[in-house]
Amino acid sequence: MKNFLKYTFASLIGSILGITLTIGLGFGGLIFFVVSIASKTKDLGPQVQDKSILVFDLATNITDTRPISSTGEALQEALSSDQPTTITLRKAINILNAAAQDEKIIGIYIKGSNTPGVTGLANLQEIRQALQRFRETGKTIVAYDMDWTEREYYLASVADEVVINPFGVFEFNGLSSQTMFLTGALDKFGIGVQVTRVGKYKSAVEPFTLEKMSPENRQQTLQLLQNIWGQYLRTIATSRGLTVQNLQAIANNEGILMANTGLDSKLVDQVAYYDEVLTKLKELTGKEEDDRTFRQISFNNYGNVPKVAETLSRNVKSKNKIAVVYAEGEIVNGIGTPRQVGGDRLARELRRLRLDDKVKAVVLRVNSPGGSASASEVISREVKLISKEKPVIVSMGNIAASGGYWISMNADRIVAEANTITGSIGVFGVLFNIQELANENGITWDVVKVGEFADLNTTSRPKTEAELALIQNMVDSIYERFITNVATTRNLSKQKVAEIAQGRVWSGADAQELGLVDEIGGIEVAIKVAAEKAELGDSWKVEEYPKSRSLEQRIFRSLSGVEVGVSNIPLDPLTAEFQKLQEELSSLRAMNDPYGIYTRLPFNLRID
C-alpha cells in the first residue's frame, strides 16, 4: 500500500506539475524549469560522509538498460533519496568499483527483501565478481535477510558475514525450468496450429503441439541446468569453505532449511534479529548505540555522486568513443517498442555509429531470445559492415540465443558469461488458423484467387500440403544460410556447426568449448577488448545507445497520456501463474515476421 501511494502520488504530481507549468510559464518556461531542476540536482549530487556503508538492496533489479520510467518515477528519482527498483548493469559495476577505492566507504550492507529482484543469472555473476573485488580490498561486507533465496544468496555468499533472522528459512534446493503447454487450450477453443521447423532441439514450437516436453528438449534443458547449477555450486563452495559435494547433499536432503539448520550447514554465519545487525553496523561506522541508524548511503545515491558518475564514461575528455549498443528484448520487424529490438531501428543506430568517425569501436550488448529471422538478418548485415571499418565486439548477457546469436555471429569477437544462455541455432514457423473457432460461431469464408498460393497468409483455414511444403522449403533455406554463416564467421566446419546447431541451447561455457564464443567475461571485459582491438590505449570514453530519455522529456511525454508506476507488492501464486501465461501471449504478439519464420529461443525457458 505504501509503494502504491508513493508511486500514485508521484505520478499525479508529475502530471499536475507538467500541466500547471505549461499553462503558467509557457513552453519555454517549462523547459527552463525542468532543465534547472535536473542540472541543479546533478551539480549538487549526494554527499558521502566518512566511515559510510554502501547499502545494496536485493530488491533492486540489475538490467542491461534502464526501462522507460513514468514521469512520477523520474521526478521521484530526481527529488528524493529513495533507491529505484532498477539500475543498469554498467552503473552497478561502476558503483562497486568506485566504492572499493573510496576511502570514505568502509563496507557494504547487502539488505535482504521480501520482494527479491529478478536479475538474470549472467548479470548476477558480474555483480558478484564486483563484490568479490570490493571484499579483496579488505573492506567488510555484511548480508542480512529474513529468508534467503538462491538468487539472493548467490550475491550474499561473498560477504564476510551472512546473517539470517531466527524465524527465517533458507532455500537451497537446486534449479528447475517449468514449461507451460497451450496445446489443450488451443484445441478447446478451436484454434488450429501447424508448424514447420529445422532442428530436433528447436523446442519453441512444442507448447503449441505437445502436452509435455520432447525427449530432446528435456535432454538439452537438463544439461543447461546442470551446467548453471554446477557453476553456482563451485562459486558458493569457494566462498563458504565447503565442497560441491557438501552443497549438493544439502540441496538433495534438506532443500528448505530453518535458520539454525542453515547455521549448522555453514551456509550462514549468524542467526540474529535486525536490531542486532543494526548494532553491529553502528559500531562499524562509529555511531553510538542510541543513534537511530548507522552512517550509510544507498546504492543509487552513491552512483549519483559526481566523482562516481563521471567514471562511468571513463576518460570523458577523450574524443575517441567506444559505443555500447544495447539489443535487449524480442527481435521484431520494423521499429518495435522500447522493450523490443526493432530490426530497422537497431540497424539505423548501428549504421549511424559506423559512419561516425569519432566512434572507434562498437560493443553490441545482446540480451535477446531472438525472434524474426528477417529482422535478425537486417541487424546482422549492419554488424558485418561495421566490422569491415572498425572493431565490433559482442557482449552476451543473460540470453543471446537463436536470433540473438544470428545478430552476434558477424562480430570480431564474442564475449559471454559462463551461464549465458546461447546457441539455439535453428529455425521454425508457427501457422495459426481460426477456422474451427469461427465455424462454431457461424462465421465462414469464401475466396476468389488467380494464383495457387494467393491466399497463403490467410488464417481462415489450415495450410494445404503444398503450402506447408513451400513454407518448409523457406525454413530449410534460412536454416541452411544460418549454419553456413556460422561456419564462415566462426571459422568452423559446416559439418561441426550442423552437429551443434539443431536448435540446441548451450551455456556460455559450453559454447566457448564448441567455438561459438571466444571468451568468458562480462560487459566490461568486452569494452576492454574493443579498446585493445581499436588500439586506443587509455584515450577513450564510453557512450551508450540508445540514449535514455531525460527527466524533461519524460515530463513532456506524460502530458500526452497517463503513466502508472510499478508496484513492488509480491504476487500470489495464482496471479504469478497468470502472469506467465500473459508472457507467453506477449511472445505471440511479437511474432510479426512477414513470412512467419523465426529464429527464437524456446518460448518459456525460465529458470527458477
C-alpha positions as CSV (number, residue, x, y, z in Angstrom):
1,M,0.0,0.0,0.0
2,K,2.9,2.3,0.9
3,N,4.5,1.8,-2.6
4,F,1.2,2.2,-4.3
5,L,0.5,5.6,-2.7
6,K,4.1,6.7,-3.3
7,Y,4.1,6.0,-7.0
8,T,0.5,7.2,-7.5
9,F,1.3,10.4,-5.7
10,A,4.5,10.9,-7.6
11,S,2.7,10.2,-11.0
12,L,-0.1,12.6,-10.1
13,I,2.3,15.3,-9.0
14,G,4.2,14.8,-12.3
15,S,1.1,15.2,-14.4
16,I,-0.3,18.2,-12.4
17,L,3.1,19.9,-12.3
18,G,3.6,19.5,-16.1
19,I,0.1,20.9,-16.9
20,T,0.4,23.8,-14.4
21,L,3.9,24.8,-15.6
22,T,2.8,24.6,-19.2
23,I,-0.2,26.9,-18.6
24,G,1.6,29.2,-16.1
25,L,5.1,29.5,-17.6
26,G,4.6,28.6,-21.2
27,F,6.5,26.1,-23.1
28,G,9.8,27.9,-22.9
29,G,9.4,28.4,-19.1
30,L,8.7,24.7,-18.6
31,I,11.9,23.8,-20.4
32,F,13.8,26.2,-18.3
33,F,12.3,25.0,-15.0
34,V,12.8,21.3,-15.8
35,V,16.4,21.8,-17.0
36,S,17.1,23.9,-13.9
37,I,15.9,21.1,-11.6
38,A,17.8,18.4,-13.4
39,S,21.1,20.4,-13.6
40,K,21.0,21.6,-10.0
41,T,20.3,18.1,-8.8
42,K,23.2,16.8,-10.9
43,D,25.6,19.5,-9.8
44,L,24.9,19.2,-6.1
45,G,24.7,15.4,-6.0
46,P,24.7,13.3,-2.9
47,Q,27.4,13.7,-0.3
48,V,29.4,10.8,1.2
49,Q,30.4,11.0,4.9
50,D,33.5,9.4,6.4
51,K,33.1,5.8,7.6
52,S,29.9,5.2,5.5
53,I,28.5,1.9,4.5
54,L,27.1,1.4,1.0
55,V,23.6,-0.2,1.2
56,F,22.7,-2.6,-1.6
57,D,19.1,-3.6,-1.6
58,L,18.4,-7.1,-3.0
59,A,15.0,-5.9,-4.3
60,T,17.0,-4.0,-7.0
61,N,16.8,-5.4,-10.5
62,I,20.0,-5.2,-12.5
63,T,19.2,-4.8,-16.2
64,D,21.2,-4.1,-19.2
65,T,19.3,-0.9,-20.0
66,R,17.0,1.3,-17.9
67,P,13.4,0.7,-18.7
68,I,11.4,3.8,-19.6
69,S,10.2,5.4,-16.4
70,S,7.0,7.1,-15.8
71,T,7.2,10.9,-15.1
72,G,6.3,10.2,-11.5
73,E,9.2,7.8,-11.1
74,A,11.5,10.3,-12.8
75,L,10.5,13.1,-10.5
76,Q,10.9,10.8,-7.5
77,E,14.4,9.8,-8.6
78,A,15.4,13.5,-9.1
79,L,13.8,14.9,-6.0
80,S,14.1,12.2,-3.4
81,S,16.7,9.9,-1.9
82,D,14.7,6.7,-2.4
83,Q,16.5,3.9,-4.3
84,P,14.8,2.9,-7.5
85,T,13.9,-0.7,-8.2
86,T,16.0,-0.9,-11.3
87,I,19.6,0.1,-12.1
88,T,21.7,-0.7,-15.1
89,L,24.5,-3.3,-15.0
90,R,27.3,-1.0,-16.0
91,K,26.2,1.6,-13.4
92,A,26.0,-1.1,-10.7
93,I,29.5,-2.4,-11.6
94,N,30.9,1.1,-11.7
95,I,29.4,1.9,-8.2
96,L,31.0,-1.2,-6.7
97,N,34.4,-0.5,-8.3
98,A,34.3,3.1,-7.2
99,A,33.3,2.2,-3.6
100,A,36.2,-0.2,-3.4
101,Q,38.6,2.7,-4.0
102,D,36.7,5.3,-1.9
103,E,38.3,5.8,1.5
104,K,35.0,7.1,2.9
105,I,33.3,3.8,2.1
106,I,34.3,1.2,4.7
107,G,31.9,-1.6,3.8
108,I,28.8,-2.8,2.1
109,Y,25.5,-3.9,3.7
110,I,23.6,-6.4,1.5
111,K,20.0,-5.8,2.5
112,G,17.5,-8.6,2.0
113,S,14.0,-8.1,0.7
114,N,10.6,-9.8,0.8
115,T,10.3,-8.9,-2.9
116,P,13.7,-10.0,-4.3
117,G,14.7,-8.8,-7.7
118,V,14.6,-10.9,-10.8
119,T,18.1,-10.1,-12.1
120,G,19.3,-12.6,-14.7
121,L,21.9,-15.1,-13.8
122,A,24.7,-13.7,-16.0
123,N,24.1,-10.2,-14.6
124,L,24.2,-11.6,-11.1
125,Q,27.6,-13.2,-11.9
126,E,29.1,-9.9,-12.9
127,I,27.7,-8.2,-9.8
128,R,29.1,-10.9,-7.6
129,Q,32.5,-10.6,-9.2
130,A,32.5,-6.9,-8.5
131,L,31.5,-7.6,-4.8
132,Q,34.4,-10.0,-4.6
133,R,36.8,-7.3,-5.8
134,F,35.4,-5.0,-3.2
135,R,36.0,-7.5,-0.4
136,E,39.6,-8.2,-1.6
137,T,40.4,-4.6,-0.8
138,G,40.0,-5.5,2.9
139,K,36.6,-3.8,3.4
140,T,33.7,-5.5,5.1
141,I,30.6,-6.9,3.6
142,V,27.6,-7.9,5.8
143,A,24.5,-9.6,4.4
144,Y,21.2,-9.9,6.2
145,D,17.8,-11.3,5.3
146,M,14.7,-12.9,6.9
147,D,14.5,-15.5,4.1
148,W,17.3,-16.3,1.7
149,T,16.5,-17.5,-1.9
150,E,19.2,-19.0,-4.1
151,R,19.5,-15.9,-6.3
152,E,19.9,-13.6,-3.3
153,Y,22.3,-16.0,-1.6
154,Y,24.5,-16.1,-4.7
155,L,25.4,-12.5,-4.1
156,A,25.3,-12.7,-0.3
157,S,27.7,-15.7,-0.1
158,V,30.6,-13.4,-1.0
159,A,30.1,-11.5,2.3
160,D,32.3,-11.7,5.4
161,E,29.2,-12.4,7.4
162,V,25.9,-13.8,6.2
163,V,23.1,-13.4,8.8
164,I,19.6,-14.9,8.9
165,N,16.6,-14.0,11.1
166,P,15.8,-16.6,13.7
167,F,12.4,-17.2,12.1
168,G,13.8,-17.2,8.7
169,V,14.2,-20.0,6.2
170,F,16.9,-20.8,3.6
171,E,16.0,-22.0,0.1
172,F,18.7,-24.3,-1.3
173,N,17.0,-26.9,-3.5
174,G,18.5,-26.6,-6.9
175,L,17.2,-25.2,-10.2
176,S,14.2,-26.0,-12.3
177,S,12.6,-25.0,-15.5
178,Q,8.9,-25.5,-15.9
179,T,7.3,-25.3,-19.4
180,M,3.7,-24.2,-20.0
181,F,1.9,-26.0,-22.8
182,L,-1.0,-24.4,-24.6
183,T,-2.0,-27.3,-26.9
184,G,-5.1,-28.4,-24.9
185,A,-6.4,-24.8,-24.6
186,L,-5.9,-24.1,-28.3
187,D,-7.7,-27.3,-29.2
188,K,-10.5,-26.5,-26.8
189,F,-11.0,-23.0,-28.3
190,G,-10.8,-24.3,-31.9
191,I,-7.5,-22.7,-32.9
192,G,-5.5,-24.7,-35.3
193,V,-1.7,-24.8,-35.3
194,Q,0.7,-26.1,-38.0
195,V,4.4,-25.9,-37.6
196,T,7.5,-26.1,-39.7
197,R,10.9,-26.3,-38.2
198,V,14.5,-27.5,-38.6
199,G,16.5,-28.9,-35.7
200,K,15.4,-31.7,-33.4
201,Y,16.1,-29.4,-30.4
202,K,14.2,-26.4,-31.7
203,S,11.5,-26.7,-29.0
204,A,10.0,-23.3,-29.4
205,V,7.0,-24.9,-31.2
206,E,6.4,-27.6,-28.5
207,P,4.0,-25.5,-26.4
208,F,1.6,-25.4,-29.4
209,T,1.9,-29.0,-30.5
210,L,2.7,-31.2,-27.4
211,E,1.4,-31.6,-23.9
212,K,4.8,-32.3,-22.4
213,M,8.5,-31.9,-23.3
214,S,10.0,-33.9,-26.1
215,P,13.0,-36.2,-25.0
216,E,15.3,-33.9,-26.9
217,N,14.1,-30.7,-25.2
218,R,14.2,-32.4,-21.8
219,Q,17.8,-33.5,-22.5
220,Q,19.0,-30.0,-23.5
221,T,17.2,-28.3,-20.6
222,L,18.7,-30.8,-18.1
223,Q,22.2,-30.3,-19.4
224,L,21.8,-26.5,-19.3
225,L,20.5,-26.6,-15.7
226,Q,23.3,-28.9,-14.7
227,N,25.9,-26.6,-16.1
228,I,24.5,-23.5,-14.5
229,W,23.9,-25.2,-11.2
230,G,27.4,-26.7,-11.2
231,Q,28.9,-23.2,-11.7
232,Y,26.7,-21.9,-8.9
233,L,27.8,-24.6,-6.5
234,R,31.5,-24.1,-7.3
235,T,31.3,-20.4,-6.7
236,I,29.4,-20.8,-3.4
237,A,31.8,-23.6,-2.2
238,T,34.9,-21.4,-2.7
239,S,33.4,-18.6,-0.7
240,R,32.0,-20.6,2.1
241,G,34.8,-23.1,2.5
242,L,32.7,-26.0,1.6
243,T,32.8,-28.7,-1.1
244,V,30.5,-29.0,-4.1
245,Q,29.5,-32.4,-2.7
246,N,28.6,-30.8,0.7
247,L,26.3,-28.3,-1.1
248,Q,24.7,-30.9,-3.3
249,A,23.9,-33.1,-0.3
250,I,22.2,-30.1,1.4
251,A,20.1,-29.5,-1.8
252,N,19.2,-33.2,-2.0
253,N,18.5,-33.8,1.7
254,E,17.3,-30.5,3.0
255,G,16.0,-28.2,0.3
256,I,14.4,-25.7,2.6
257,L,16.4,-25.1,5.8
258,M,15.3,-23.4,9.0
259,A,17.7,-20.7,10.3
260,N,19.6,-22.9,12.8
261,T,20.0,-25.7,10.2
262,G,21.4,-23.1,7.8
263,L,23.9,-22.2,10.5
264,D,24.8,-25.8,11.2
265,S,25.3,-26.4,7.5
266,K,27.7,-23.4,7.4
267,L,25.6,-21.6,4.8
268,V,25.2,-18.7,7.2
269,D,27.5,-17.3,9.9
270,Q,25.0,-16.0,12.4
271,V,21.3,-16.2,13.4
272,A,20.2,-12.8,14.6
273,Y,17.5,-10.2,14.5
274,Y,17.7,-7.0,12.5
275,D,18.3,-4.8,15.6
276,E,21.4,-6.9,16.4
277,V,22.7,-6.5,12.9
278,L,22.0,-2.8,13.2
279,T,24.0,-2.5,16.3
280,K,27.0,-4.1,14.5
281,L,26.6,-1.7,11.6
282,K,26.5,1.3,14.0
283,E,29.8,0.0,15.6
284,L,31.4,-0.2,12.2
285,T,30.5,3.3,11.3
286,G,31.4,4.8,14.7
287,K,27.8,5.6,15.7
288,E,26.6,5.4,19.3
289,E,24.2,2.7,20.4
290,D,21.4,5.1,20.9
291,D,21.7,6.6,17.4
292,R,18.8,5.9,15.2
293,T,20.8,4.2,12.4
294,F,24.3,3.7,11.0
295,R,26.1,6.1,8.7
296,Q,25.1,5.0,5.2
297,I,24.5,5.9,1.6
298,S,22.1,4.0,-0.8
299,F,23.4,2.2,-3.9
300,N,21.7,4.5,-6.3
301,N,22.6,7.7,-4.4
302,Y,26.2,6.8,-4.4
303,G,26.0,6.2,-8.1
304,N,24.9,9.9,-8.4
305,V,27.9,11.3,-6.5
306,P,29.5,13.4,-9.2
307,K,33.0,11.8,-9.0
308,V,31.4,8.3,-9.2
309,A,29.0,9.1,-12.0
310,E,31.8,10.6,-14.1
311,T,33.9,7.4,-14.0
312,L,31.1,5.5,-15.8
313,S,32.2,7.1,-19.1
314,R,35.9,6.7,-18.2
315,N,38.0,9.4,-19.9
316,V,35.3,12.0,-20.6
317,K,37.8,14.4,-22.3
318,S,38.8,11.9,-24.9
319,K,37.4,12.3,-28.5
320,N,37.7,8.6,-29.1
321,K,34.3,6.9,-28.4
322,I,33.5,3.2,-27.8
323,A,29.8,2.9,-28.4
324,V,27.9,0.4,-26.3
325,V,24.7,-0.5,-28.1
326,Y,22.0,-2.5,-26.3
327,A,19.9,-5.1,-28.1
328,E,17.5,-6.2,-25.4
329,G,14.2,-8.0,-25.9
330,E,12.4,-9.8,-28.7
331,I,13.7,-9.2,-32.2
332,V,10.8,-7.9,-34.3
333,N,10.4,-6.3,-37.7
334,G,10.2,-2.6,-38.1
335,I,10.8,-0.1,-35.2
336,G,9.3,-2.2,-32.4
337,T,8.5,-1.0,-28.9
338,P,11.2,0.3,-26.4
339,R,11.2,-3.1,-24.8
340,Q,11.8,-4.9,-28.2
341,V,14.7,-5.0,-30.6
342,G,13.3,-3.4,-33.7
343,G,15.3,-4.6,-36.7
344,D,15.0,-1.3,-38.6
345,R,15.6,0.8,-35.5
346,L,18.7,-1.0,-34.3
347,A,20.1,-1.3,-37.9
348,R,19.7,2.5,-38.3
349,E,21.5,3.1,-35.0
350,L,24.4,0.8,-36.0
351,R,24.6,2.5,-39.4
352,R,24.9,5.9,-37.8
353,L,27.7,4.7,-35.5
354,R,29.5,3.1,-38.4
355,L,29.6,6.5,-40.2
356,D,30.6,8.4,-37.1
357,D,34.4,8.9,-37.3
358,K,34.6,9.6,-33.6
359,V,33.3,6.1,-32.8
360,K,36.4,3.9,-32.9
361,A,34.8,0.6,-31.8
362,V,31.3,-0.8,-31.1
363,V,30.3,-3.1,-28.3
364,L,26.9,-4.8,-29.1
365,R,25.4,-6.0,-25.8
366,V,22.9,-8.7,-26.7
367,N,20.3,-9.9,-24.3
368,S,17.7,-11.4,-26.5
369,P,16.0,-14.8,-27.1
370,G,15.7,-13.9,-30.8
371,G,12.6,-13.5,-32.9
372,S,12.0,-12.5,-36.5
373,A,14.5,-14.1,-38.9
374,S,14.3,-11.3,-41.4
375,A,14.8,-8.6,-38.7
376,S,17.8,-10.6,-37.4
377,E,19.4,-10.6,-40.8
378,V,18.8,-6.8,-41.2
379,I,20.8,-6.2,-37.9
380,S,23.4,-8.8,-38.7
381,R,24.2,-7.1,-42.0
382,E,25.0,-3.8,-40.2
383,V,27.2,-5.7,-37.7
384,K,29.1,-7.1,-40.7
385,L,29.5,-3.7,-42.3
386,I,30.8,-2.2,-39.1
387,S,33.4,-5.0,-38.7
388,K,34.9,-4.0,-42.1
389,E,35.6,-0.5,-40.8
390,K,36.1,-0.7,-37.0
391,P,36.1,-3.4,-34.3
392,V,32.7,-4.7,-33.2
393,I,32.6,-6.9,-30.1
394,V,29.5,-8.7,-28.9
395,S,28.9,-8.9,-25.2
396,M,26.3,-11.6,-24.4
397,G,24.1,-11.1,-21.4
398,N,21.6,-13.4,-19.8
399,I,20.3,-14.7,-23.1
400,A,21.8,-14.4,-26.6
401,A,20.2,-17.3,-28.4
402,S,18.8,-18.1,-31.9
403,G,18.2,-14.7,-33.5
404,G,20.3,-13.3,-30.6
405,Y,23.1,-15.4,-31.9
406,W,22.3,-14.5,-35.5
407,I,23.0,-10.8,-34.8
408,S,26.2,-11.7,-32.9
409,M,28.0,-14.0,-35.3
410,N,29.5,-11.3,-37.6
411,A,31.3,-9.6,-34.7
412,D,35.1,-9.7,-34.5
413,R,34.9,-11.3,-31.1
414,I,32.1,-12.7,-28.9
415,V,32.3,-12.5,-25.1
416,A,29.8,-14.3,-22.9
417,E,29.4,-15.2,-19.3
418,A,29.7,-18.9,-18.3
419,N,26.0,-19.1,-17.5
420,T,24.8,-17.1,-20.6
421,I,22.1,-19.0,-22.5
422,T,23.2,-19.1,-26.1
423,G,23.2,-21.2,-29.3
424,S,19.7,-22.4,-30.3
425,I,20.8,-22.3,-33.9
426,G,17.6,-23.3,-35.6
427,V,14.5,-22.0,-37.5
428,F,10.8,-22.6,-37.1
429,G,7.5,-21.4,-38.3
430,V,4.2,-21.4,-36.4
431,L,1.0,-21.1,-38.5
432,F,-2.3,-20.4,-36.7
433,N,-5.8,-20.7,-38.1
434,I,-9.2,-20.0,-36.6
435,Q,-11.4,-22.0,-38.9
436,E,-12.9,-24.2,-36.3
437,L,-13.4,-21.4,-33.8
438,A,-15.1,-19.2,-36.4
439,N,-17.3,-22.0,-37.9
440,E,-18.6,-22.9,-34.4
441,N,-19.8,-19.3,-34.1
442,G,-21.4,-19.1,-37.5
443,I,-18.6,-17.4,-39.4
444,T,-17.5,-18.8,-42.8
445,W,-15.3,-17.5,-45.6
446,D,-15.1,-17.9,-49.4
447,V,-12.3,-16.8,-51.6
448,V,-11.6,-16.0,-55.3
449,K,-7.9,-16.1,-56.4
450,V,-5.8,-16.1,-59.5
451,G,-2.8,-17.9,-58.2
452,E,-2.4,-21.2,-56.4
453,F,-0.8,-19.6,-53.3
454,A,-2.6,-16.2,-53.5
455,D,-4.2,-16.7,-50.1
456,L,-1.2,-18.3,-48.4
457,N,-1.3,-15.9,-45.5
458,T,-4.9,-16.4,-44.5
459,T,-5.8,-17.6,-41.0
460,S,-9.3,-18.7,-42.1
461,R,-8.2,-22.3,-42.8
462,P,-5.3,-24.7,-42.3
463,K,-2.5,-24.7,-44.8
464,T,-2.6,-27.3,-47.6
465,E,0.2,-29.9,-48.1
466,A,1.6,-27.8,-51.0
467,E,1.6,-24.7,-48.9
468,L,3.3,-26.4,-46.0
469,A,5.9,-27.8,-48.3
470,L,6.5,-24.3,-49.7
471,I,7.0,-22.8,-46.2
472,Q,9.1,-25.7,-45.0
473,N,11.4,-25.1,-48.0
474,M,11.8,-21.5,-46.9
475,V,12.6,-22.7,-43.3
476,D,15.1,-25.1,-44.6
477,S,16.7,-22.4,-46.8
478,I,17.0,-20.0,-43.9
479,Y,18.4,-22.7,-41.6
480,E,21.0,-23.6,-44.3
481,R,22.0,-20.0,-44.5
482,F,22.2,-19.8,-40.7
483,I,24.6,-22.7,-40.3
484,T,26.7,-21.6,-43.4
485,N,27.1,-18.2,-41.9
486,V,28.0,-19.5,-38.5
487,A,30.6,-21.8,-40.1
488,T,32.1,-18.9,-42.1
489,T,32.2,-16.3,-39.3
490,R,33.3,-18.7,-36.6
491,N,35.9,-20.5,-38.7
492,L,34.2,-23.9,-38.1
493,S,33.5,-26.7,-40.5
494,K,29.9,-26.7,-41.7
495,Q,29.6,-30.3,-40.5
496,K,30.5,-29.4,-37.0
497,V,28.1,-26.5,-37.0
498,A,25.4,-28.8,-38.2
499,E,26.1,-31.1,-35.3
500,I,26.0,-28.4,-32.6
501,A,23.1,-26.5,-34.2
502,Q,19.7,-28.4,-34.4
503,G,18.2,-25.6,-32.3
504,R,20.1,-26.8,-29.3
505,V,20.6,-24.4,-26.4
506,W,24.1,-24.1,-24.8
507,S,25.6,-22.4,-21.8
508,G,28.3,-19.8,-22.4
509,A,30.9,-22.2,-21.0
510,D,29.8,-25.0,-23.4
511,A,29.6,-22.5,-26.3
512,Q,33.2,-21.5,-25.8
513,E,34.3,-25.1,-25.9
514,L,32.3,-25.6,-29.1
515,G,33.8,-22.5,-30.8
516,L,30.6,-20.4,-30.7
517,V,32.0,-18.0,-28.2
518,D,35.6,-16.6,-27.9
519,E,35.9,-15.5,-24.3
520,I,34.2,-15.8,-20.9
521,G,33.6,-12.4,-19.3
522,G,31.1,-9.6,-18.8
523,I,30.4,-6.3,-20.5
524,E,33.4,-4.5,-19.0
525,V,35.7,-7.2,-20.4
526,A,34.1,-6.7,-23.8
527,I,34.7,-3.0,-23.6
528,K,38.4,-3.5,-22.8
529,V,38.7,-5.9,-25.8
530,A,37.1,-3.3,-28.0
531,A,39.7,-0.7,-26.8
532,E,42.5,-3.1,-27.5
533,K,41.2,-4.0,-30.9
534,A,40.9,-0.3,-31.8
535,E,44.4,0.3,-30.4
536,L,43.2,3.2,-28.3
537,G,45.5,2.8,-25.3
538,D,44.0,4.8,-22.4
539,S,42.5,7.5,-24.5
540,W,38.8,6.6,-24.9
541,K,35.4,7.1,-23.4
542,V,32.2,5.1,-23.4
543,E,28.8,6.3,-24.8
544,E,25.7,4.1,-24.5
545,Y,22.9,3.8,-27.1
546,P,20.0,4.1,-27.4
547,K,20.1,7.2,-25.2
548,S,17.8,7.3,-22.2
549,R,15.1,9.8,-22.1
550,S,15.8,12.8,-19.8
551,L,13.6,14.0,-17.0
552,E,12.2,16.8,-19.1
553,Q,11.5,14.5,-22.0
554,R,9.6,12.2,-19.7
555,I,7.6,15.1,-18.3
556,F,6.6,16.1,-21.8
557,R,5.6,12.5,-22.5
558,S,3.3,12.5,-19.5
559,L,1.4,15.4,-20.9
560,S,0.1,13.2,-23.7
561,G,-1.2,10.4,-21.5
562,V,-1.4,8.8,-18.1
563,E,1.6,6.8,-16.9
564,V,1.4,4.4,-14.0
565,G,4.2,3.4,-11.6
566,V,5.1,-0.2,-10.8
567,S,4.2,-1.7,-7.5
568,N,6.6,-4.0,-5.6
569,I,3.9,-5.9,-3.9
570,P,4.7,-9.6,-4.3
571,L,2.3,-11.7,-6.4
572,D,0.2,-14.5,-5.0
573,P,0.9,-17.9,-6.7
574,L,-2.2,-17.9,-8.9
575,T,-1.6,-14.4,-10.2
576,A,2.0,-15.3,-10.8
577,E,0.9,-18.2,-13.0
578,F,-1.5,-16.0,-14.9
579,Q,1.4,-13.6,-15.4
580,K,3.4,-16.4,-17.0
581,L,0.5,-17.0,-19.4
582,Q,0.5,-13.3,-20.3
583,E,4.2,-13.5,-21.1
584,E,3.5,-16.5,-23.4
585,L,0.8,-14.5,-25.2
586,S,3.1,-11.4,-25.4
587,S,5.6,-13.5,-27.3
588,L,2.9,-14.4,-29.8
589,R,2.2,-10.7,-30.3
590,A,5.9,-10.1,-31.1
591,M,5.7,-12.6,-33.9
592,N,5.5,-10.2,-36.8
593,D,7.9,-11.7,-39.3
594,P,6.2,-11.2,-42.8
595,Y,6.7,-14.9,-43.6
596,G,6.1,-16.3,-40.2
597,I,9.6,-17.7,-39.8
598,Y,11.6,-17.3,-36.6
599,T,14.9,-17.9,-35.1
600,R,13.9,-17.8,-31.5
601,L,14.7,-19.5,-28.2
602,P,12.0,-21.8,-26.7
603,F,9.2,-19.5,-25.7
604,N,9.1,-20.2,-22.0
605,L,12.6,-21.2,-21.0
606,R,12.8,-19.7,-17.5
607,I,15.0,-21.0,-14.7
608,D,13.7,-21.0,-11.1
